[in-house]
Amino acid sequence: MRHMTRTVVPVVAVVVLVTLAACSGDGGGGSTYAEAPAQLPSSAEGVESAEGRDRTGFQPEHDAREQPLSTFAIDIDTASYTYARRQLLDGRPVDPATVRPEEFINAFRYDYRPPAGDGFSITVDGARTPDGYAGAGTYHLMRVGLQTRAVDSAARPDAALTFVIDVSGSMAEPGRLDLVQDALHYLIDQLRPTDSVAIVVYSERARVLREMTPVSNRAALHAAVDDLAPESSTNLEAGLVLGYRVARDGFVEGATNRVILLSDGLANVGNTDASPILAQIREEARKQISLLGVGVGSQYGDALMERLADEGDGFVTYVSEPEQARRLFVDRLPATLTVRALDAKVQVAFDPSTVDSYRLVGYDNRVLSDEDFRDDRVDGGEVGPGHSVTALYLVRLHENVSAGPVAEVRVRWLDPTTREATETASAITVSELDVAFTAAAPRLHVAYAAGFFAEVLRDSPYGRDVRLADLSAIAEAAAAETEDEAVAELASLIRRAQRFLD
């Protein structure tokens, strides 16, 4: 995917949440977590002024008069959140380099209304920032929820799945290859007899365990999974190249053809960077064979796995527990076997007559130039049925503005069969945005807590605008309102992160 970050003049912010529902890093970076809201950093820390802050290294604030458009590719990855969860539960600080706020937000459910047909519905709401936020009284939150329609799994097309499995020595650690085997056995029993599965393994070299095999022959597939065993080095390049060849040779016309990479992402033989690997498989993919990355292991090559999925027209997630892996393969994987939209992109047009400034939270490597929005040669995100995505903006309204338009949100995507482009749009006004935080939807509270938790964990200067104690209280209250155990765990993880302040 071509990513182009634009030169900007930043200002202050509103939060937009867009939720689409979801290499040799050592996982132990020395993160320091801010506990109290700080004053704006001095100019020595990359700040020009209150009218032109950039807080170098993160998505900057934009002057709505000079740059009213914000454009990015949709992302439904969740690996960043689930890997941070693993690190915290292991008693380790989170490596800031592995934290992507959009993936923290997208890890949660948001209950947006589905569209009547294919494509997306757009839900836009907002609120003022809570009292604990450093700019409370000045800033607003704006949430943009995108949702695709679910599909009856019985009505989906058949699937042709090529599993590319890392059997290098590092996969011997408990919670890696054993977890993969358990999930694969479970999945094989859930797939239809008319689906088909191929299995490729790689360590120092790659080899085919099973060519494309109908699931009606479950015994042969289970036997191949039982044969998986850790070997030597990690030649991820060889595994993926062979995996795509097997997928191409076993391509099933009219079915959903997908390569599923299961690995800790710690490549150490052959090309270990994403670019040359992608160059070899890109011609094979051609939008017909997309990639799902499933990361495992306490030591996890997050950067490599994320880039492979982004540029392989797919997504990446991370699992650390057998039940988590089973849920992924049985609940989420079938939902990705039908594609609702290809190259999905969002463009938010802020109205300079009411909006002073805005900042997109996260999506750092998904930002597009504005002209790329309607250039269908430029990659966006692939979205399956029943998915939603959420993005976060920091934005400030002009003083004394009490009415008028704030922003129009447009979504553009390609039909996966005809490749025809479609757009839909929705808008929000000042009165719809100017709502007390306590009166806002509890799921908006979840998105705020998750997004700003990520800002703290990745050592973003914008994380200094919040207190972890406030975020955990907001998440805990939202968990009580929604009765969502995942949100309750978010509150617990935020409290765990506070321990690293000592």
Buried (B, 14 or more C-beta within 10 A) or exposed (E): BEBEEBEBBBBBBBBBBBBBBBBBBEBBBEBEBBBEBEEBBEEEEBBEEEEBBBBEEBBBBBBBBEBBBBBBBBBBBBBBBBBBBBBBBEEBBBBBEBBBBBBBBBBBBBBBEBBEEBBBBBBBBBBBBBEBBBBBEBBBBBBBBBBBBBBEEEEBBBBBBBBBBBBBBBBEBEBBBBBBBBBBBBBBEBBBEEBBBBBBBBBBBBEBBBBBBBBBBBEBBBEBBEEBEBBEBBBBBBBBBBBBBBBBEBBBEEBBBBBBBBBBBBBBBBBBEBEEBBEBBEEBBEBBBBBBBBBBBBBBBBBBBBBBBBBBBBBBBBBBEBEBBBBBBBEBBBBBBBBBBBBBBBBBBBBBEBBBBBBBBBBBBBBBBBEBBBEBEBBBBBBBBBBBBBBBBBBBBBEEBEEBBBBBBBBBBBBBEEEEEBBBEBBBBBEBBBBEBEEBBBBBBBBBBBBBBBBBBBBBBBBBBBBBBBBBBBBBBBBEBBEBEEBBBBBBBBBBBBEBEE
